[in-house]
């Protein structure tokens, strides 16, 4: 049982007898003898084997370890494929959401520009001696000043983003 378990776990970890021997500081023939049942490692070496194979000692000396079958690998491959499809779908959804948000941003900028154009800055004719009108007029003027200077840059960025995130067919 021990000999079969060492061999099965070693192969499942993708190690050759030589690689395991190097990890354990023994010769390859020693590993071969253990796996063929001609000799048995002592308790200290058994602990070293379990550390090298990253497997509990109880597994090595316990019941037979079942090697992973081809069906298990197919199942894992199928699960990975499903996960990859889900990730691709999530990426596509995020790209589509970003695309529409950029379009909405462009539309909002155009609407605000149109409103400012139609209103022709009416706050310039307000009576600024009244404190409420003064504060409101300053706030509207600050918004308009900031918007007129930053909106073209944001608009160019949004249009560029739309072209970069559009669906290519």
N, C-alpha and C positions, 0 to 999 in steps of 0.2 A: 504494500500500500504506500509506504513512504517513498519508495523508489519511483513508482508511477506518478505520485503527486508532485515530486520534485521535477520530473520530466515534463509533466503537463503544464505546471505553473511556469516553468522556464520558457517553454515554447509559447505560451500565451502572452508572456511579456516580451517576446521577440528576441530572446537572448540565445546565443549559441552556447555550447558547452564551454568553449574557450573563453567567451565573454564572462560567463558566470565564474569560471575558474580564476580569471584575473580579479574579479570583484572580491573573491574569497581568499585570494593569495594561495591557491593550490594549483596543481597541474591538471590539465584537461582529463587525464586518465582517471583521476580521483572522482571527478564528476561522472564519468562514464561508469565507473564501478558502483557508485551510489545508485545511478539510474537503472543499472542492470541487476541490482540486488546482490552484487558480490561482496559489498561492504556497506556499513552503516555509519553515518557521521556521529561523532560524540555530541553531547548536549550543548557545549559551547559553539561547536560548528553548526549545529542545528539552528541556534539563535542567529548566527551570522547569515545562514542561508535564508532564514525568514526575513531578515533585514534587507538582504540583497534583492530578494524577490518581492519585497514589500507585501508579504503575506504572513498572517499569524502562524505561529508554530502549530497551533491546534489544527489548522487547515492542512498543514503538511503531514502531520501524523494521524489525522482523522480519516474520515471516509474518502473514497476516491474522488478526485477533483474531475469534474466533467469539462472537457475541452469545449470551447465555444464552437457551435456548429455553423455551417454555411447558412442555414435558415435564420440563425440569430443575426448574422451579418446582413442578410437581406432585410430583416425587420428594422435594423438600425439604419440601413441605407434609406429605406422607405420613410422612416421618421425624419431623418435629416432632410430628405427631399421636401417633405411637407413643411418643415420649419423654414427652409429656404424660400418656398413659395409664399408662405405667410409674410416673411420679411420683405420680399419683393413687392407684395401687394400693399403692405404698410408704407413702404417707401413711395410707391406710386400714389397712394392716397394722400400722403403728406405733400407731395409735389403738386398734386391737383388742387389741394386746399390753398397752398401758397400761391399758385397761379391765379385763382379766383380772388384771393385777398389783394393781390397786386392790382388786378383789374378794378376792384372796388376802390382801392386807394387812388388810382388814376381818375376814376369817376368822381370821387369826392373832391379831389383837387380841382377838377374842371368845374364842378358845381359851385365851389366856394369862389373861384375866380369869376364865374358868371355873376354871382350875387354881388361881389365887390365891384364889378364893372357897372352893373345896373344901379347900385346905390350911389356911385360916384362920390364916395367918402363924405356922407352928409354930416359927419361929426365935425367937419371943419367949420361949419356955420353955427355950431352950438355956442351958447353963452357959457364961457368958462369961469365967469365970476361966481356962479352957483357951484358949491362944492360937490354935489352929487353929479351934476353934469360934467364937471371937470374930471372927476375920477373915472366916470364911465367913458368919456371922450378919450382920455389918456389910455385906458385899457383897450378900447377898440382900435385906436391908432397904433398902439404897440403890437396888437395881434396882426393888423393889416401889414405893418412894416415888416414884422418877422415872417409872416406868411409869404409875402411877395418876394422876399429874398431867399427863402429856403424851399418853397414849393417847386420851382423849376428843377432844382437839384434832386429833390425827392421824386419828381415826375420822371426825370431821365432814368434814375435808378430803378423805378418801378417798371418802366417800359422795357429796360434792359432785362430785368428779372422775368418779365412776361415772356420775352423771346427765349430766355434760357430755360424756362420751365415748361414751355409749351410741349404738347404731346407730339412726338415725331412719329409719323406713320410711314 
